[in-house]
Amino acid sequence: MHKFHPKYTQLLVAFFMSCFMAFLMSGIVTLLNAGYSSGFVSQWLHAYTIVWPIAFVLLSVLRPLVTKIVARLVDDSKAV
């Protein structure tokens, strides 16, 4: 199996996290808004194709800010 260089770690995390989160959230929101019908899967996949690129960009852009916020909340002296 091909492995990526470690420099791509953050990009890969953003890619997979956005894939999973957008897939699950678009499914839940589609189900809540439209209910389960014969066209549910089609509606869900349509929503996912719109939402995933947005989620990926937002996750990539916001990661540094979130990392700084978490760094302020975590007490490094208690690291194991």
N, C-alpha and C positions, 0 to 999 in steps of 0.2 A: 504494500500500500504506500502511495506517495504521501510523504509528510511535509508540511510547510515549515519554512524557516521561522524561528521564534519571533522575528520582527513582525509577523503577521498575526500574532496572538490577539491583540485588541480588535483588529478588523474582523477576525473570525468569530470572536465572542459577540461582537455587535451583529454580525451576519446571522448567526444561529439564534441568538436571543431574540432578534427582531422577527425571524421566521416563526419561531414557536409562539411568541407572544401575539403577533399579528394574526396568526392562524387561529389560535384559541379565542382571542378577544373578538375577532370578526365573526366567528361562529356563534359566540354567546350573544353578541349584540344583534346579529341577524335573527337568531332564534327569538330573542325578546321582542324585537320590533315587528317581525313578520310572522312569527309562529312557525310551526313545522308543517310544511305543505309539500306538494309534489315538486315544487321548484326550489325547495330549501337549499339543496346542495349547490345548485347553479347560482343562486343569490349569494350564498356564502363564499364560493370561489371567486365570484365577481368582486365582492367586497374585499376579499383578501388580496387580490391583484392590485387594488387601489391602495389599500392600507399598508401593505408590506414595504414598498419603497419609502413611504413617509416615515414609518417606524424605524427603518434602517438609518435614514439620514438623521432623524432626531436623536436616536441612540448614539450615533457617532459624534454628533455635535455636542450633546449634553453630557457625555461621559466625563470630560475633564471637570465640569462644574460639580457633578455628582461625586466624583472622587474627592474633590476638595471639601465638600460638605461632610462626607463620611469621615475624612481624615480629622476634621474638627470634632467629631462626635466620639471618636475612638481613642481610648487611653492606651498609647503605645507602651507605656511602662508595664502594662499587664499582659503583654504579648507572651504567648507560650513558646 
